[in-house]
C-alpha cells in the first residue's frame, strides 16, 4: 500500500520544495532592495509617533489581506511576544458593518465608510492590496486623506492605482498574491517589533 503512495509523495515533495524556493527568491529580492529597510523603519517611526500622540491605526484589506489586517491589529491590542500596554489598532473587518455597507452603498464603500466613522486627524490608515487597484481600498485611502490622516500602503505588482498616492508605501515583489501577502505579513510583524522597541516596551 505504501509503495502505491510513493509517486504522489515525490510529486508533493517537489511542489513543496519549489514553493519554498519561490518564497525564498521573493524574500531575497525584497531584502536586496535598498529602500525596503528604510521604508519599514520610517513606517515604524510613524506608527510610534501616532501612538505617542494618542492616535490609532486603522487597517484594511480584501480576502487574505483582511486576515493579515486582523492579525496585525490583534498583535497591537493584545500582545506580540511579551506583555506591554495595549496599543490602539482597528481592523476594518466587522461583519455587520461590511454587509450593511455593501448592501446599502456597494462593496466599494465598505472601508471608506469605516474610515469616515472612526478616522481622525493624526490617525494612520494602513491599506493592504496585492494589486493596488481594489476600488474599496482606493476609496479608503481617499477618505483618510480627506481627514488628514497619515496613509500607508502595502502593495504588490508594481503598486497599481495606489502607487505614489500614500504618504508611505512598500511594494512587495512577487507575481502571485500568496508570495506578496507573505512579504506583507513579514513586514507587519517587523513593524510590531520595531514599534515596541521605539516605545520602550521591548525586553532588552
Secondary structure by P-SEA (a helix, b strand, c coil): ccccaaaaaaaaaaaaaaaaaaaaaaaaaaaaccaaaaaaaaaaaaaaaaaaabbbbbbbbcaaaaaaaaaaaaaaaccccccccbbbbbbcccaaaaaaaaaccccccccaaaaaacccccbbbbbbbcccccaaaaaaaaaaaaaccbbbbbcccccccccccccbbbbbbcccaaaaaaaaaaaaaaaaaaaaaaaccccc
